[in-house]
Amino acid sequence: MATLQISQVPEADRLLSTDPLALLLGMLYDQQFPMERAFAGPYVLAQRIGVTSLDATALAALDPETLAAAMATTPVVHRYPKAMAERTQAVCRILVEQYDGSAATLWETAASGAELLKRLTALPGFGKQKAQIFVALLGKQVGVRPPGWEAAAGAYAEEGSFRSVADVTSQAALEKVRAFKKEQKAKG
């Protein structure tokens, strides 16, 4: 995988760069929460449960209260720790049942961008827009480019744009994405 700089925390970005499940969960947590904190969340979670990498089988089987408590400890992994703990386990169960417990298998075996988008939108917490952003992130920064990935990602695939986390490659890029989002919000 590529060296990502999404969370702006070196240890968290290293985990995102080497652990596909961490990257997928970071995208899951990127909802009603600051982007860089969302993507640092998998690293914080891993520390709290005492592991160096995340395992979908182990997370799916973890006691739900234990996971929720790990996510709720201050500073929280997400502003809605119980709901995100439930979604984390739901996503992990799907990975175990359909992709041999591997987040990477979810995207590496997709025959097309459309199939990848469909697989992502089938995950709890992944609507069409979030799934398109993740397709763009995989294509732009991770090198996962099944045929038609740009069409599946829509405008998020545009080169040189600063629309989403797919475009965050540095602190300066993060600031440009924030400015774009602020501008879009002001437009209504």
C-alpha positions, 0 to 999 in steps of 0.5 A: 500500500501507499504511504498515506497522510490522512490523519496527520498522525504518523503512527495512525497514518502508518497503520492506515498505509499497512492495514486495509481494515484500518483504512476501511474503518477510517472511512466508516468513521468519517461521518459527523466527525473531523476527517483526520480524527476519524482516520486516526480512530483505527489506530486509537482503537488498536491501541485500546484493545492491545493489538498492532493491527486490526483483525476483522474476525477478532473485532466481529467476535469481540464483546460488544460492550468491550468494543463500545467502551474502548471507543467511548474512552476519552478521547473518543474514537468517534462522537457516537461510540456505541453506534460506531462500535455496532457498525464496526462489528457489522462491517467486520462480520460481512468481511468475515462472511463474504471476503475471508475476513480481509478488507483488501479482498473486498477491493482486490477481487472487484472486477470493475469500479461498478462492482467495487462501488456496489460492494462498498454500498452494501456495507453498513454506514456506506452510502453512495457518496461515501462509497464513491469517495472510498473508490476514489481514495483507493484509486488515487492513493492506493493504486486500486484501479479496477476498470471503470473506477473513475466512473464509479467514483464520479467527481471524486476521481478528478485529478487535481481536485481537493473534494474529499479525503481521497485528495488528502496527501499532506497538511496543505492538501487537508487544508484545501479539502477543508476550504472546499467543503466549507465553500460547498457548505456555504453554497447550501 
